[in-house]
Amino acid sequence: MKMDLHMHSTFSDGEWTPQQLVQYAADHHIHMIAITDHDEIAGYHEGITYAETMGITLIPGIELNTDGPDGELHILGYQFDPNAPVLLNHIKTRQEQRMDWARQIVQKLQALDFNITFEDCMAHAAGDVIVRTHIATELFAKGYFSSPRQAFNVLLRKGAPAFCPRAPFTAEDAISLIHKAGGKAYVAHPGIYTFPVHIDRLVEYGIDGIEVFHSKHTPGQTDFWRDRALRRGLLMSGGSDHHGPNSRNPFPIGSVEMDEACITQWREKEGIL
């Protein structure tokens, strides 16, 4: 059985619609997927009926961006109630905060003599969620940089000249939110952060699992985080983190292999024998 539990649609910073993601999965015999848009679950709601008609198991998923004492960790949520009021209220609030945050970044860029507007940046966001990648894409489109990645690294990453902090929302907050919505929380791609991931502290917060298998994990990192999951009795997940074929994360859906223990865990959770 093939599965991919980490991908992004046009509802956050992905290039493909939920229907296109589901269609690709069906065409390539990938049986179980999760659309994990940043701070958004509209992709699940739009894709679920289509997934059912295609025979694809689409799991409710989300990737919550956090910052706080544990750094800018991403926390993946799965198998929650996609209509849980506590989650929907959080999404609405974070979208409003993202808009204000993006405007602050654009104002900083304008003060640095970059001729861009908030409206031009929003034009790169197909859904209601704007992320720094959309702003980086506009800087690239205006010819200021040779790629969106360069624009991001020079101006928008944490500590860069145009970076603005977001309203506080910690990893502990994210784990609690996912639990309140009835789901399970996993730390996303722990091998790719530029700072240490303190898994023991996350366990204290109630983390349920680790994204052991990820497109940017080296074999050594995969082995390390699989060992940590097994030692602490944590669940495992994995995925491509697909953002689209022309994106910063072009890894194809279904391209990340997971071990039998991880696949069996998800088969049992979804009642697929």
C-alpha positions in Angstrom: 0.0 0.0 0.0 1.3 3.5 -1.0 0.5 6.6 1.0 1.6 10.2 1.3 0.6 12.2 4.4 2.2 15.6 3.6 1.3 17.8 0.7 0.0 21.3 0.0 -2.7 22.6 -2.2 -3.6 26.0 -3.7 -5.4 26.7 -0.4 -2.0 27.5 1.1 1.3 27.6 -0.9 0.9 24.6 -3.2 0.5 24.8 -7.0 -2.2 22.1 -7.4 -5.8 22.2 -6.4 -7.1 19.5 -4.1 -8.7 17.7 -7.1 -5.4 17.6 -8.9 -3.7 16.2 -5.9 -6.3 13.5 -5.6 -6.2 12.7 -9.3 -2.4 12.3 -9.2 -2.8 9.9 -6.3 -5.4 7.9 -8.1 -3.3 7.8 -11.3 -0.2 6.6 -9.4 -2.0 4.0 -7.2 -1.4 6.0 -4.0 -4.2 4.8 -1.7 -4.0 7.1 1.3 -3.2 10.9 1.4 -3.5 13.9 3.6 -3.6 17.5 2.3 -1.8 19.4 5.1 -2.1 23.1 4.1 -0.6 25.7 6.4 -3.2 26.8 9.0 -6.1 25.7 6.7 -8.3 22.7 6.1 -10.4 24.0 3.1 -8.4 21.7 0.9 -9.7 18.7 2.7 -13.3 19.9 2.5 -13.0 20.5 -1.2 -11.2 17.2 -2.0 -13.1 14.7 0.2 -16.0 14.0 -2.1 -13.7 13.7 -5.1 -11.4 11.4 -3.2 -14.3 9.1 -2.2 -15.4 8.8 -5.9 -11.8 7.9 -6.8 -11.4 5.3 -4.1 -8.7 7.4 -2.3 -8.6 7.6 1.5 -8.2 11.3 2.3 -7.4 11.9 5.9 -8.1 15.3 7.6 -4.8 17.0 7.8 -3.2 20.4 8.7 0.2 21.9 9.2 0.3 24.4 12.0 3.1 27.0 11.9 4.4 27.8 15.4 7.0 30.0 17.1 8.0 30.2 20.7 10.6 28.7 23.1 10.9 25.7 20.8 11.6 27.7 17.7 9.6 27.8 14.4 8.4 24.2 14.5 5.7 22.9 12.2 3.2 20.7 13.9 1.1 18.3 11.7 -2.4 17.4 12.8 -4.3 14.3 11.5 -7.6 12.5 12.0 -9.3 15.4 13.8 -12.8 16.5 13.3 -12.6 18.8 10.3 -15.7 20.7 11.5 -14.5 21.2 15.1 -15.4 24.8 16.1 -12.2 25.2 18.1 -10.2 24.4 15.0 -12.3 26.5 12.6 -12.1 29.5 15.0 -8.3 29.2 15.1 -8.0 29.0 11.3 -10.1 32.2 11.0 -8.0 34.0 13.5 -4.7 32.9 12.0 -5.8 33.9 8.5 -6.6 37.4 9.8 -3.3 37.5 11.6 -1.5 36.4 8.4 -3.0 39.2 6.5 -1.8 41.8 9.0 1.6 40.1 9.2 2.0 40.1 5.4 1.1 43.8 5.2 3.8 44.5 7.8 6.4 42.6 5.8 5.4 44.5 2.6 5.6 47.8 4.4 9.1 46.9 5.5 10.1 45.9 2.0 8.7 49.2 0.7 10.8 51.1 3.2 13.8 49.2 1.9 12.9 50.5 -1.6 11.4 47.4 -3.1 8.5 48.4 -5.4 5.9 45.8 -4.5 2.3 46.0 -3.1 0.3 43.7 -0.8 -2.2 43.2 -3.6 0.5 42.0 -6.0 1.7 39.5 -3.3 -1.9 38.3 -2.7 -2.2 37.6 -6.4 0.2 34.7 -6.0 -2.0 33.2 -3.3 -4.8 31.2 -4.9 -6.5 30.6 -1.6 -7.1 32.8 1.5 -3.7 32.0 3.1 -0.7 34.1 2.3 2.7 32.9 3.3 6.2 34.4 2.9 6.7 32.3 -0.2 4.1 34.4 -2.0 5.9 37.6 -1.1 9.2 36.0 -2.3 7.6 35.0 -5.5 6.5 38.6 -6.1 10.1 39.9 -5.4 11.4 37.4 -8.0 8.7 38.4 -10.5 9.7 42.0 -10.2 13.3 41.0 -11.0 14.9 41.8 -7.7 16.2 38.2 -7.2 17.2 35.3 -9.4 14.7 33.0 -7.6 12.0 33.1 -4.9 14.3 31.0 -2.6 17.0 33.7 -2.9 14.5 36.4 -2.0 13.3 34.4 0.9 16.7 33.8 2.3 18.0 37.3 1.8 15.0 39.2 3.1 12.2 37.1 4.7 13.7 34.4 6.8 13.8 34.9 10.6 16.3 37.6 11.4 16.5 39.0 7.8 15.8 42.7 7.2 12.1 42.3 6.2 11.2 39.7 8.7 8.3 40.5 11.1 7.3 38.2 14.1 3.9 36.7 14.0 1.4 36.7 16.8 2.5 34.1 19.4 1.4 30.5 18.9 3.7 27.8 20.3 4.2 24.2 19.6 2.5 23.4 22.9 -0.5 25.5 21.8 -0.6 23.6 18.4 -0.5 20.2 20.1 -3.3 21.2 22.5 -5.4 22.6 19.6 -5.1 19.4 17.6 -6.1 17.3 20.6 -9.1 19.5 21.4 -10.3 18.8 17.8 -10.0 15.1 18.4 -6.8 14.5 16.4 -3.2 13.4 16.7 -0.2 15.8 16.6 3.1 15.0 14.9 6.3 17.1 14.7 6.9 17.8 11.0 10.3 17.0 9.3 12.4 17.2 12.4 15.6 16.6 10.5 15.6 19.8 8.4 15.4 22.5 11.1 18.5 24.6 11.7 18.0 24.4 15.4 17.8 21.4 17.8 14.4 19.7 18.1 13.9 18.8 21.8 11.7 15.8 21.4 11.5 15.2 25.2 9.9 18.6 25.7 7.4 17.9 22.9 6.6 14.6 24.6 5.8 16.6 27.8 3.5 18.7 25.7 1.7 15.6 24.5 3.1 15.1 21.0 1.7 11.8 19.5 4.2 11.2 16.7 7.1 12.1 14.5 7.2 12.6 10.7 10.1 10.2 10.4 9.9 9.8 6.6 10.3 13.0 4.7 11.6 14.0 1.2 14.4 16.1 2.7 15.5 13.7 5.4 18.8 11.9 4.7 18.9 8.1 5.4 20.8 8.9 8.6 18.1 11.4 9.7 15.4 8.9 8.9 17.1 6.2 11.0 17.7 8.7 13.9 14.1 9.8 14.1 12.7 6.3 13.6 14.8 5.2 16.6 13.5 8.2 18.7 9.9 7.3 17.8 10.4 3.7 18.7 12.2 4.5 22.0 9.5 6.8 23.1 6.5 4.8 21.9 5.5 7.5 19.4 3.6 7.1 16.2 5.2 7.7 12.8 4.2 9.4 9.6 5.7 10.5 6.4 5.2 12.3 3.1 6.7 14.2 0.2 5.8 17.7 1.4 4.8 18.2 -2.3 4.1 21.9 -3.2 4.0 21.4 -7.0 6.4 20.5 -9.8 7.7 24.0 -10.1 7.9 24.8 -6.4 10.7 24.8 -3.8 9.4 21.3 -2.8 8.8 19.5 -6.2 9.1 16.0 -4.8 6.4 13.9 -6.4 3.5 12.6 -4.3 4.2 9.1 -3.2 7.9 9.4 -3.7 8.8 8.9 0.0 9.0 5.3 1.1 7.8 4.4 4.6 8.7 1.2 6.5 6.2 -1.6 7.2 5.6 -0.5 10.8 4.5 3.0 9.7 2.3 1.7 6.9 0.7 -0.9 9.2 0.0 1.7 11.9 -1.9 3.9 9.4 -3.8 0.9 7.9 -5.0 -0.1 11.3 -6.0 3.5 12.2 -8.0 3.8 9.1 -9.5 0.3 9.3 -7.8 -0.8 6.1 -7.0 -4.5 6.6 
